[in-house]
Amino acid sequence: PVLAFFLLLLTGCNKEEPGEQNLKVKNDTPEHAALLFARSVYEERTIETALSLSTPRLQRVLNSYHINSNVQRHIFNLKYDNVKIIPDGGNKIGRAQFAETASVTLFFTGTYGDDHIEDLRSVKLLRQDGQWKVDRIAADVM
C-alpha cells in the first residue's frame, strides 16, 4: 500500500496541463524553432538563445535591442508578465522536409498588469545549414 501511494503521488506530479499533449512539436521543424525562439524571448533572462535561433539579419536587429523586454516591445510588439505560446496546429506534414522557407503562426495568451491579452504573430523562417532560423516577426492580420 505504501509503494502504491508513492507511485500514485509520483505520477500525479508529472501530469500535463489539459491540451498540453497537443502542444508538442517535433524537433528540427519550423514550428519547434519558432516556439523556442519566442519562449526564449519571454521566459529567459538573456537574448542568447534567441540569437542562436536567428538569421544573421535578425541577429543584428536583436543585438541593437540588447535585452528581452526591448525585443518583446519592438520586435513582437507584445508585452506580457505571464504568457503561454502555442504554435499553429495546422497539418503541414511533409511540407518542411524539403522547404527552404517557412511561416509559422504563434498564438500568445497571457497577462500584462491587469490586462488579459491574446494575439497572433507570424514567424518567418529560413533553413540555413540544415537548421531552421527565425528571420522576421510580423503581426498576423486575420
C-alpha positions in Angstrom: 0.0 0.0 0.0 2.8 2.5 0.8 4.5 1.7 -2.5 1.3 2.2 -4.4 0.8 5.6 -2.6 4.2 6.8 -3.7 3.7 5.6 -7.3 0.4 7.4 -7.4 2.0 10.5 -5.9 4.8 10.5 -8.5 2.5 10.0 -11.5 0.3 12.8 -10.2 3.2 15.2 -10.2 4.0 14.6 -13.8 0.6 15.4 -15.2 0.5 17.7 -18.2 -1.9 20.6 -18.4 -5.1 19.9 -20.3 -4.4 20.0 -24.0 -0.6 20.0 -23.4 -0.1 16.9 -25.4 -1.4 18.8 -28.5 1.3 21.5 -28.0 4.3 19.2 -28.6 6.1 19.8 -31.8 8.8 17.8 -33.4 12.4 18.9 -33.2 14.0 20.1 -36.4 10.8 21.7 -37.6 10.0 25.3 -38.3 7.3 25.2 -35.5 9.9 24.0 -33.0 12.4 26.7 -33.9 9.7 29.4 -33.8 8.4 28.2 -30.5 11.9 28.0 -28.9 12.7 31.5 -30.2 9.5 33.1 -28.8 9.7 31.3 -25.5 13.4 32.3 -25.0 12.4 36.0 -25.5 9.6 35.8 -22.9 11.0 33.2 -20.4 14.8 33.6 -20.3 16.9 36.3 -18.8 19.0 37.0 -21.8 18.6 37.0 -25.6 21.4 34.5 -26.2 19.0 31.6 -27.2 17.0 33.9 -29.4 20.3 35.0 -31.1 21.3 31.4 -31.7 17.9 30.7 -33.4 18.1 33.8 -35.7 19.4 34.5 -39.1 22.4 37.0 -39.3 20.0 39.7 -40.4 17.7 39.3 -37.3 20.8 38.8 -35.0 21.9 42.4 -35.9 18.4 43.7 -35.1 18.2 41.8 -31.8 21.7 42.9 -30.7 20.5 46.5 -31.2 17.8 46.0 -28.5 20.2 44.3 -26.0 17.6 42.9 -23.6 14.5 40.7 -23.7 12.0 43.4 -22.7 13.1 45.6 -25.6 12.8 42.7 -28.0 9.3 42.0 -26.7 8.3 45.6 -27.1 9.9 46.4 -30.5 10.1 43.0 -32.4 7.0 41.3 -31.2 5.1 44.5 -30.2 3.7 42.4 -27.3 4.5 42.8 -23.6 3.5 40.1 -21.1 4.1 39.5 -17.4 3.0 35.8 -17.9 2.4 34.3 -21.3 1.6 30.9 -22.9 2.8 30.5 -26.5 1.2 27.9 -28.8 2.2 27.1 -32.4 -0.5 26.8 -35.0 -1.6 23.2 -35.1 -2.1 23.1 -38.9 -1.4 19.9 -40.6 1.8 20.6 -42.6 3.3 17.1 -42.6 6.0 16.8 -45.3 5.9 20.5 -46.1 9.0 21.3 -44.1 11.1 18.3 -45.2 12.4 19.9 -48.4 11.4 23.6 -48.0 13.9 26.3 -47.5 11.4 28.9 -46.1 8.5 28.6 -43.7 5.9 30.7 -41.9 4.6 29.7 -38.5 1.7 31.3 -36.7 2.2 31.6 -32.9 -0.8 32.2 -30.6 0.1 34.3 -27.5 -2.2 34.4 -24.4 -1.3 35.9 -21.1 -1.4 38.9 -18.8 0.3 42.3 -18.6 -0.6 44.1 -15.5 -4.3 43.7 -15.0 -5.0 43.1 -18.7 -5.6 39.8 -20.4 -4.0 39.8 -23.9 -4.4 37.4 -26.7 -2.7 37.9 -30.0 -1.0 36.2 -33.0 2.4 36.6 -34.6 3.6 35.2 -37.9 7.2 34.0 -37.7 9.1 33.8 -41.0 12.0 31.2 -41.0 14.8 30.2 -43.4 16.7 27.0 -43.4 20.4 27.7 -43.0 23.0 24.9 -42.8 20.2 22.4 -42.3 18.7 24.3 -39.3 15.6 26.5 -39.1 16.4 30.1 -38.2 14.0 32.9 -37.5 14.3 35.7 -40.0 11.4 38.1 -39.1 8.3 38.5 -37.0 5.1 40.1 -38.3 1.7 40.8 -36.8 -0.8 38.3 -38.2 -3.8 40.1 -39.8 -6.9 38.0 -39.9 
